[in-house]
Amino acid sequence: TATQVPVGVHEDTGKWDRKAISVYPNPAFRNVNILFGVGQTEPFTICIYDVSGREVKRFEGRTGKTVWNLTNKNDRKIGTGVYFIHCERNDKIIATSKVLVLLAI
């Protein structure tokens, strides 16, 4: 019997307030607006991962709105797919979301 490992974004509203992070537009074509931590003064990090779990982009020291232009760490356009967004503080995930990226080929 194969062991199943859960993958994805936790969507149980009993544990996290999903309204805490806003990602739009979704699906995205050019840019993604990531809104989290409005009114908070303690900075956090936004990490973006592809479906394989590889970190695609990282934004350090954020305190509100971040605009992701759909590029990776090397400033190259990413591919079409689902990407997971983690807001982290002190090496702990404090919020998550996902975005579908659709790019013209």
Secondary structure per residue as TSV (DSSP state, phi and psi in degrees):
chain	resnum	aa	ss	phi	psi
A	1	T	-	360.0	131.1
A	2	A	-	-78.6	144.2
A	3	T	-	-89.9	131.7
A	4	Q	-	-98.9	133.0
A	5	V	-	-112.5	126.3
A	6	P	-	-67.7	136.9
A	7	V	-	-132.0	140.1
A	8	G	S	132.6	-156.2
A	9	V	-	-108.6	129.7
A	10	H	-	-65.6	124.2
A	11	E	-	-118.3	19.3
A	12	D	-	-84.4	110.1
A	13	T	T	-67.1	-12.3
A	14	G	T	-70.6	-25.0
A	15	K	T	-96.5	-46.4
A	16	W	S	-124.0	149.8
A	17	D	-	-87.8	104.1
A	18	R	G	-65.1	-18.1
A	19	K	G	-75.0	-10.0
A	20	A	G	-66.4	-25.6
A	21	I	E	-126.4	134.0
A	22	S	E	-122.0	128.1
A	23	V	E	-125.4	118.5
A	24	Y	E	-151.7	154.0
A	25	P	S	-70.0	158.2
A	26	N	S	-145.3	104.4
A	27	P	S	-74.8	158.4
A	28	A	B	-111.8	147.8
A	29	F	S	-121.2	-34.7
A	30	R	S	-123.1	-55.7
A	31	N	-	-134.4	157.8
A	32	V	E	-124.3	128.8
A	33	N	E	-93.7	124.8
A	34	I	E	-114.6	114.9
A	35	L	E	-115.0	116.1
A	36	F	E	-155.7	144.9
A	37	G	-	76.3	22.3
A	38	V	T	-62.1	129.4
A	39	G	T	87.7	-7.0
A	40	Q	-	-91.3	147.3
A	41	T	-	-103.3	-19.5
A	42	E	S	-80.0	121.0
A	43	P	-	-68.6	158.6
A	44	F	E	-139.0	171.7
A	45	T	E	-113.9	139.5
A	46	I	E	-107.6	123.7
A	47	C	E	-117.2	135.8
A	48	I	E	-117.1	129.6
A	49	Y	E	-122.7	147.8
A	50	D	-	-85.9	-179.9
A	51	V	T	-66.8	-17.9
A	52	S	T	-85.1	-5.0
A	53	G	S	92.0	3.4
A	54	R	-	-79.8	132.7
A	55	E	E	-68.8	127.4
A	56	V	E	-98.6	-41.6
A	57	K	E	-152.3	152.5
A	58	R	E	-139.5	135.3
A	59	F	E	-121.6	116.5
A	60	E	E	-95.8	152.5
A	61	G	E	62.2	42.5
A	62	R	E	-91.8	151.8
A	63	T	-	-146.1	53.2
A	64	G	S	151.2	-119.1
A	65	K	E	-92.1	135.0
A	66	T	E	-127.5	136.3
A	67	V	E	-109.5	121.5
A	68	W	E	-102.1	123.6
A	69	N	-	-90.5	21.9
A	70	L	S	61.2	37.8
A	71	T	B	-115.7	161.0
A	72	N	-	-92.4	-169.4
A	73	K	T	-59.2	-26.2
A	74	N	T	-96.6	14.7
A	75	D	S	60.4	29.3
A	76	R	-	-102.8	144.7
A	77	K	B	-59.0	138.5
A	78	I	-	-84.2	170.9
A	79	G	-	-92.2	168.0
A	80	T	S	-61.8	139.7
A	81	G	E	158.8	-174.1
A	82	V	E	-97.2	135.2
A	83	Y	E	-126.6	142.6
A	84	F	E	-104.9	134.9
A	85	I	E	-114.1	123.2
A	86	H	E	-114.8	131.5
A	87	C	E	-99.3	124.4
A	88	E	E	-125.2	146.1
A	89	R	E	-143.0	130.1
A	90	N	T	54.7	43.0
A	91	D	T	63.0	22.2
A	92	K	E	-124.0	138.7
A	93	I	E	-76.1	123.9
A	94	I	E	-109.0	-14.1
A	95	A	E	-163.4	151.6
A	96	T	E	-139.1	157.6
A	97	S	E	-156.6	179.4
A	98	K	E	-141.4	156.8
A	99	V	E	-140.6	141.9
A	100	L	E	-97.8	122.7
A	101	V	E	-105.9	124.9
A	102	L	-	-120.7	114.3
A	103	L	-	-117.6	142.9
A	104	A	-	-72.4	138.9
A	105	I	-	-96.0	360.0
